Amino acid sequence: QLQAYGGGLVQAGGSLRLSCAASGHTFSTYNMAWFRQAPGKEREFVVSIGRSGDITYYVDAVRFAVSRDNAKDTVYLQMNSLKPEDTAVYYCAAGTKYSSRQSDYTFWGQGTQVTVSS
């Protein structure tokens, strides 16, 4: 089970840190990823972090930073210099394959809303 939280309303240029807490499985054995879905758009890949710490960014490696704390069974997404186009529901996901494809992830969090005002 995954639970994502930390979203909210922020002005453009602000920052948010999303968290995704895992339970019920051995977190350290899973590859983790963040996806997002903006209004009227398909869900898209943001970033993945592998079991060994490999990181693949798709959205923005300068403004976004992913990390994981296996001792706390939690993965984080630090988002800086937020833009209105970052407005979306952000989902965390866990899977046994290190991938950017949604179909490769088995477990999904419920999503947390991020709204960036201009």
C-alpha positions as CSV (number, residue, x, y, z in Angstrom):
1,Q,0.0,0.0,0.0
2,L,1.2,3.5,-0.9
3,Q,0.1,6.8,0.5
4,A,1.1,10.0,-1.2
5,Y,0.8,13.3,0.6
6,G,2.3,16.8,0.7
7,G,0.4,18.4,-2.1
8,G,-1.3,21.7,-1.9
9,L,-1.8,25.2,-3.3
10,V,1.4,27.2,-3.9
11,Q,2.3,30.3,-5.9
12,A,4.4,30.1,-9.0
13,G,8.0,30.0,-7.9
14,G,7.3,28.2,-4.7
15,S,8.3,24.7,-3.5
16,L,6.6,21.6,-2.3
17,R,7.9,18.3,-1.1
18,L,5.7,15.3,-1.8
19,S,6.1,12.1,0.2
20,C,5.0,8.6,-0.5
21,A,4.9,6.2,2.4
22,A,4.8,2.5,1.8
23,S,3.5,-0.3,4.0
24,G,2.9,-4.0,3.7
25,H,5.8,-4.8,1.5
26,T,9.6,-4.7,1.6
27,F,10.0,-1.2,0.3
28,S,13.7,-1.4,-0.4
29,T,13.2,-4.1,-3.0
30,Y,10.9,-2.0,-5.1
31,N,11.6,0.5,-7.8
32,M,9.6,3.7,-7.2
33,A,8.3,6.4,-9.5
34,W,6.3,9.5,-9.6
35,F,3.7,10.2,-12.3
36,R,1.3,13.1,-12.7
37,Q,-1.9,13.8,-14.4
38,A,-2.9,17.3,-15.3
39,P,-6.6,18.3,-16.0
40,G,-7.7,17.0,-19.3
41,K,-4.4,15.2,-20.0
42,E,-3.1,11.7,-19.8
43,R,-1.0,10.6,-16.8
44,E,2.7,11.1,-17.5
45,F,5.9,9.9,-16.1
46,V,7.9,12.3,-13.9
47,V,10.8,10.4,-12.4
48,S,11.8,7.0,-11.2
49,I,14.3,5.9,-8.6
50,G,15.5,2.4,-8.5
51,R,16.3,0.1,-5.7
52,S,20.0,0.9,-6.0
53,G,19.4,4.6,-6.3
54,D,19.4,4.9,-10.1
55,I,17.4,8.0,-11.1
56,T,15.6,8.8,-14.4
57,Y,14.0,12.1,-14.9
58,Y,11.5,13.0,-17.6
59,V,9.9,16.2,-16.5
60,D,12.7,18.4,-15.1
61,A,15.9,17.3,-13.5
62,V,16.7,20.9,-12.5
63,R,13.6,21.8,-10.6
64,F,12.6,18.3,-9.3
65,A,14.6,16.0,-7.1
66,V,13.7,12.5,-6.1
67,S,15.0,10.6,-3.1
68,R,14.2,7.6,-1.0
69,D,14.7,6.6,2.6
70,N,14.5,2.9,2.9
71,A,14.7,3.0,6.6
72,K,11.4,5.0,6.6
73,D,9.8,3.2,3.6
74,T,9.3,6.6,2.0
75,V,10.1,8.2,-1.3
76,Y,10.2,12.0,-1.7
77,L,9.7,14.4,-4.6
78,Q,11.1,17.8,-4.0
79,M,9.7,20.3,-6.4
80,N,11.2,23.8,-6.7
81,S,10.4,26.8,-8.8
82,L,7.0,25.5,-9.5
83,K,5.1,26.7,-12.6
84,P,1.3,26.7,-13.2
85,E,1.9,23.9,-15.8
86,D,3.0,21.7,-12.9
87,T,-0.5,21.7,-11.7
88,A,-1.6,18.0,-11.5
89,V,-2.5,15.1,-9.4
90,Y,0.8,13.4,-8.5
91,Y,0.9,9.7,-8.0
92,C,3.6,7.5,-6.6
93,A,4.0,3.9,-7.8
94,A,6.1,0.9,-6.9
95,G,7.1,-2.0,-9.1
96,T,9.7,-4.7,-9.5
97,K,10.9,-3.3,-12.8
98,Y,12.9,0.0,-13.2
99,S,10.9,1.7,-15.8
100,S,9.1,4.9,-17.0
101,R,6.0,3.0,-18.1
102,Q,2.9,3.0,-16.0
103,S,2.2,-0.7,-16.8
104,D,5.4,-1.7,-15.1
105,Y,4.2,-0.5,-11.8
106,T,2.1,-2.7,-9.6
107,F,1.2,-0.5,-6.6
108,W,-0.1,3.0,-6.8
109,G,-0.8,5.7,-4.3
110,Q,-4.1,7.6,-4.2
111,G,-2.6,10.7,-5.6
112,T,-2.0,14.1,-4.1
113,Q,-3.2,17.4,-5.7
114,V,-0.6,20.0,-6.5
115,T,-2.0,23.4,-7.7
116,V,0.3,26.2,-8.7
117,S,-1.2,29.6,-9.1
118,S,0.2,32.3,-11.3
